[in-house]
């Protein structure tokens, strides 16, 4: 069975409405995060921040979507949810490669997007949770699924197919954003201190930011978008032309693009173009001062989530996760790079489904 995983999920509008109501629960997840970091500080010089970020997003998504504890911070080996996420990513990468080969060799195009193992796991998990009494404290999202199942006459397979979108966006994409943002802040002490000061000033003595206070952290949002500029989740987007038109290339020549043609739009190339960004490899969140994020997006040269009617609908959810994690870590720890285990440039791994630094990310944490 091949689950459908649509970017235009029935559920993302629900997420936007529920994030504020869910926010108080994130305090408990953040406490798990800090306890885990503290336990690492007692025996290790540096922490694997990629693993740390994925543990956090696995806990976040499992509680938000299914109302369960992923136990990502309590097991020495990766939790089952992260293992299933990894299986999905590996199979999806094979599927994408086969898709591009299918233009030359059509038989390569017939590939399942997710693995049988992850299909079985997520279908079984949803069936189990939906079978439980709705009065047993399950998540609002599961109650929403129950209503959709009846109203839209959806099968459990279809429901599961949509929820797996969240696993990719909510765990993998958001986890990569958190890890890379912490790396860039660790490399740039002035930016780190500036963000920490904004967090402390905005909290004004509170021990945890409210949802509204979190969204007042403008420099935090600038840091996250600058991270997405340097490490966009996907290097390019493929689009299908809906009507004939002409493009003018750099030499002034017109190129006809016909209806039905496939076009690849490189987010990576736009984000690293010196015509739009001075010192494109440098981490400079201040380039987005004074509504700069909106300005660059309106110019269509800042496209980490795509653009237009097909923009990634999980972008706000992923940014919300990243804001919670980065704010909590910067509030409690000073971070620096373990230079013996982490590369100093921004070279990305050539073999990943999503862009990621071509090495581990190991940071040192000093508790404040």
SULNORZI-V586746 format. One record per backbone hydrogen bond with DSSP energy under -0.5 kcal/mol. NH is the residue of the N-H (numbers start at 1). CO is the residue of the C=O. E is the energy in kcal/mol with one decimal. If there is no record, write none. Layout:
nh: <NH:NH>
co: <CO:CO>
e: <E:E>
This chain:
nh: <3:9:15:16:17:18:19:22:23:25:26:26:27:27:28:29:30:31:32:33:34:35:36:37:38:39:40:41:42:43:44:47:49:49:50:52:53:54:55:56:57:58:59:60:61:62:63:64:65:66:66:67:67:68:70:74:75:83:84:85:86:87:88:89:90:91:92:93:94:95:96:97:98:99:100:101:102:103:104:105:108:109:110:111:119:120:121:122:123:124:125:126:127:128:129:130:131:132:132:136:143:144:145:146:147:148:149:150:151:152:154:159:160:161:162:163:164:165:166:166:167:168:169:170:171:171:172:173:174:175:176:177:178:179:180:181:182:183:184:185:186:187:188:189:192:193:194:195:196:197:198:199:200:201:202:203:204:206:214:215:216:217:218:221:222:223:224:225:226:227:228:229:230:231:232:237:239:241:241:245:247:249:249:252:255:257:258:260:261:263:265:265:266:267:267:268:270:271:272:273:274:276:277:280:282:284:287:288:289:292:293:295:296:297:298:299:300:301:302:305:306:310:311:312:313:315:318:319:320:321:322:323:324:325:326:327:328:329:330:331:332:332:333:334:336:338:339:341:342:349:352:355:358:359:362:363:363:364:366:367:368>
co: <1:6:11:12:13:14:15:18:19:22:22:23:23:24:25:25:26:27:28:29:30:31:32:33:34:35:36:37:38:40:40:363:47:361:361:48:49:50:51:52:53:54:55:56:57:58:59:60:61:61:62:62:63:62:68:71:71:79:80:81:82:83:84:85:86:87:88:89:90:91:92:93:94:95:96:97:98:100:101:101:105:106:107:109:115:116:117:118:119:120:121:122:123:124:125:126:127:128:129:133:139:140:141:142:143:144:145:146:147:148:149:155:156:157:158:159:160:162:162:163:163:164:165:166:166:167:167:168:169:171:172:173:174:175:176:177:178:179:180:181:182:183:184:187:188:189:190:191:192:193:194:195:196:197:198:199:200:203:210:211:213:214:216:217:218:219:220:221:222:223:224:225:226:227:229:265:263:239:261:257:255:247:253:249:247:245:256:241:258:239:237:263:264:235:265:235:266:267:268:270:272:273:273:277:279:282:284:285:286:288:288:291:292:293:294:295:297:296:296:306:303:307:308:305:7:312:314:315:316:317:318:319:320:321:322:323:324:325:326:327:328:329:329:366:364:362:337:338:338:356:349:233:347:357:360:47:361:336:334:365:332>
e: <-0.7:-0.6:-1.8:-1.9:-1.4:-1.8:-1.6:-2.1:-1.3:-1.9:-0.6:-1.6:-0.5:-1.0:-0.8:-1.2:-2.6:-1.8:-1.7:-2.0:-2.5:-2.5:-2.2:-2.2:-2.7:-2.0:-1.8:-2.1:-0.9:-1.3:-2.3:-3.0:-1.0:-3.0:-0.6:-2.1:-2.6:-2.1:-2.3:-2.0:-2.5:-2.2:-2.1:-2.5:-2.8:-2.3:-1.8:-2.5:-3.2:-0.6:-1.1:-0.9:-0.5:-1.8:-0.6:-0.8:-0.6:-2.1:-2.3:-2.1:-2.5:-2.0:-2.2:-2.4:-2.5:-2.0:-2.7:-2.3:-1.7:-2.2:-2.4:-2.1:-2.3:-2.1:-1.7:-1.9:-1.5:-0.8:-1.4:-3.1:-2.5:-1.8:-0.8:-1.5:-2.2:-2.5:-2.0:-2.5:-2.3:-2.2:-2.4:-2.2:-2.4:-2.2:-2.3:-2.7:-1.6:-0.6:-0.7:-1.9:-1.6:-2.1:-2.3:-2.2:-1.6:-2.3:-2.8:-1.2:-2.9:-2.9:-0.9:-2.4:-2.4:-2.3:-1.7:-1.9:-1.8:-1.1:-0.5:-1.0:-0.9:-1.5:-2.6:-3.2:-0.6:-1.3:-1.3:-2.4:-1.5:-1.6:-2.3:-2.0:-2.3:-2.4:-2.5:-2.3:-2.3:-1.9:-2.4:-2.3:-2.3:-1.9:-1.2:-0.7:-2.1:-2.6:-2.2:-2.4:-2.5:-2.3:-1.9:-2.5:-2.6:-2.6:-2.3:-2.4:-1.9:-1.6:-2.5:-1.4:-1.3:-1.2:-1.8:-1.7:-2.0:-2.4:-2.2:-2.4:-2.3:-1.8:-2.3:-1.8:-1.9:-3.3:-0.5:-2.5:-2.9:-0.5:-3.1:-2.2:-2.8:-0.6:-3.0:-2.0:-3.4:-3.2:-0.5:-2.7:-2.3:-3.3:-3.2:-0.6:-0.6:-0.7:-0.9:-2.0:-1.7:-2.6:-1.3:-1.2:-0.5:-1.5:-2.5:-0.6:-2.1:-1.0:-1.9:-2.1:-1.9:-1.3:-0.8:-2.3:-2.8:-2.2:-2.6:-1.6:-1.2:-2.1:-0.7:-0.5:-1.2:-0.7:-1.7:-2.7:-0.6:-1.2:-2.5:-2.4:-2.1:-2.1:-2.1:-2.6:-2.2:-2.2:-2.7:-2.2:-1.9:-2.3:-2.7:-1.7:-1.1:-0.5:-2.4:-2.6:-1.8:-2.6:-1.2:-1.5:-0.9:-3.1:-0.7:-2.5:-2.9:-2.1:-0.6:-2.0:-0.5:-3.4:-2.7:-0.5:-3.1>
